[in-house]
């Protein structure tokens, strides 16, 4: 029976997977291509989206034991704010919303991100994802933005360390 990886190891693995996807995206974007390149770009972007959803979901599952029951992210944000960690609370909340948008599409999380005046997340207007669909693989949340995955994993690691010190 294999030993289960901890959150930090899982984040490092997700970062390696994300780097590989980002390198493929960068390589594809640097060459002139036709339909095949658009399909490869979409595939690499979807890999990056799935990696983001997976690592945030794993973080929630692995850290849920810090709270009794209920919505993990809301309870974490409340705890962070109450502990004087408002900046981290805001980052966790924004990434929580972004992951919800990646999982569920346009909805309340999308609208909240669109209203966020200091968004860390590059959010595309819904009409752009339909109009530009043939030319851009990016959905409502632009995970190809280099700061997206780095910011997501940094927030996860900081929140993990915060919870583990309690």
C-alpha positions in Angstrom: 0.0 0.0 0.0 1.5 3.4 -1.1 1.8 6.3 1.3 -0.6 9.1 0.5 1.0 12.4 -0.6 0.6 15.5 1.5 -0.9 18.8 0.2 2.6 20.3 -0.4 3.7 17.4 -2.5 0.4 17.4 -4.4 0.8 21.1 -5.1 4.4 20.5 -6.4 3.1 17.8 -8.7 0.3 20.0 -10.0 2.8 22.8 -10.6 5.0 20.5 -12.7 1.9 19.4 -14.7 0.9 23.0 -15.1 4.4 24.0 -16.3 4.3 21.2 -18.9 0.9 22.5 -20.2 2.1 26.1 -20.1 5.2 25.1 -22.1 3.0 23.3 -24.7 0.8 26.4 -24.9 3.8 28.7 -25.3 5.3 26.4 -28.0 2.0 26.3 -29.9 1.5 30.0 -29.7 5.1 30.7 -31.0 4.5 28.9 -34.3 2.1 29.7 -37.1 -0.5 27.0 -37.3 -3.8 26.0 -38.7 -6.7 24.0 -37.3 -4.3 21.4 -35.8 -2.7 24.0 -33.7 -6.0 25.4 -32.4 -7.0 21.9 -31.4 -3.6 21.3 -29.7 -4.0 24.7 -28.0 -7.4 23.8 -26.7 -6.2 20.4 -25.4 -3.3 22.0 -23.5 -5.6 24.7 -22.1 -8.1 22.1 -21.0 -5.3 20.1 -19.3 -4.4 23.3 -17.4 -8.0 23.9 -16.4 -8.3 20.4 -15.1 -5.1 20.6 -13.2 -6.4 23.8 -11.5 -9.7 22.3 -10.6 -8.0 19.1 -9.3 -5.5 20.8 -7.0 -8.1 23.2 -5.5 -10.5 20.2 -5.0 -7.8 18.1 -3.4 -6.9 21.1 -1.1 -10.5 21.4 0.0 -10.8 17.6 0.7 -7.5 17.3 2.5 -8.1 20.3 4.7 -11.9 19.9 5.4 -11.0 18.2 8.7 -10.2 21.7 10.1 -13.9 22.5 10.0 -16.9 20.6 11.2 -19.2 20.6 8.3 -20.3 22.9 5.6 -18.7 24.9 2.8 -15.0 24.6 3.3 -14.0 27.7 1.3 -16.5 30.0 3.0 -15.4 28.8 6.4 -11.7 29.2 5.5 -12.3 32.7 4.2 -14.2 33.7 7.4 -11.4 32.2 9.6 -8.7 34.0 7.6 -10.5 37.4 7.9 -11.1 36.9 11.6 -7.4 36.1 12.0 -6.2 39.2 10.3 -5.4 37.5 7.0 -7.7 39.5 4.8 -5.4 39.5 1.8 -5.1 35.7 1.8 -8.8 35.4 2.4 -9.5 37.5 -0.7 -7.1 35.5 -2.8 -8.6 32.2 -1.7 -12.1 33.5 -2.4 -11.2 34.7 -5.9 -9.6 31.4 -6.8 -12.5 29.5 -5.3 -14.8 31.6 -7.6 -12.5 30.9 -10.6 -12.5 27.2 -10.0 -16.4 27.3 -9.7 -16.5 29.0 -13.1 -14.2 26.4 -14.6 -16.4 23.6 -13.2 -19.8 25.1 -13.8 -19.5 27.9 -16.3 -21.4 31.2 -16.2 -23.3 31.6 -13.0 -23.1 33.5 -9.7 -19.4 32.9 -9.3 -18.8 34.2 -12.8 -20.9 37.3 -12.1 -19.1 37.9 -8.8 -15.7 37.7 -10.5 -16.9 40.1 -13.2 -17.9 42.6 -10.5 -14.5 42.3 -8.6 -12.7 45.6 -9.0 -9.3 44.2 -8.1 -9.5 40.8 -9.7 -6.5 38.5 -9.7 -8.3 36.5 -12.4 -8.5 37.3 -16.1 -12.2 36.8 -16.8 -13.6 37.0 -20.3 -17.0 38.3 -21.1 -19.3 35.4 -21.9 -20.1 36.8 -25.4 -16.3 36.8 -26.3 -16.0 33.0 -25.6 -18.7 32.3 -28.2 -17.6 34.9 -30.8 -13.8 34.1 -30.6 -14.3 30.3 -30.1 -12.6 29.4 -33.4 -9.5 31.4 -32.6 -9.0 31.2 -28.8 -9.0 28.2 -26.6 -9.6 30.2 -23.5 -13.0 29.9 -21.7 -14.5 32.3 -19.2 -11.4 32.1 -16.9 -8.1 32.5 -18.7 -5.9 29.9 -17.0 -3.2 30.5 -19.7 -2.4 33.8 -18.0 1.0 33.0 -16.4 0.0 34.4 -13.0 -3.1 32.3 -12.7 -1.6 28.9 -11.7 1.2 30.5 -9.7 -1.2 32.6 -7.7 -3.6 29.7 -7.2 -0.9 27.4 -5.8 0.7 30.1 -3.7 -2.6 30.9 -2.1 -3.2 27.2 -1.5 0.2 26.7 0.2 -0.2 29.8 2.4 -3.7 28.7 3.5 -2.4 25.1 4.1 0.4 26.5 6.3 -2.1 28.8 8.1 -4.4 25.9 8.9 -1.7 23.5 9.9 -0.3 26.0 12.4 -3.7 26.3 14.2 
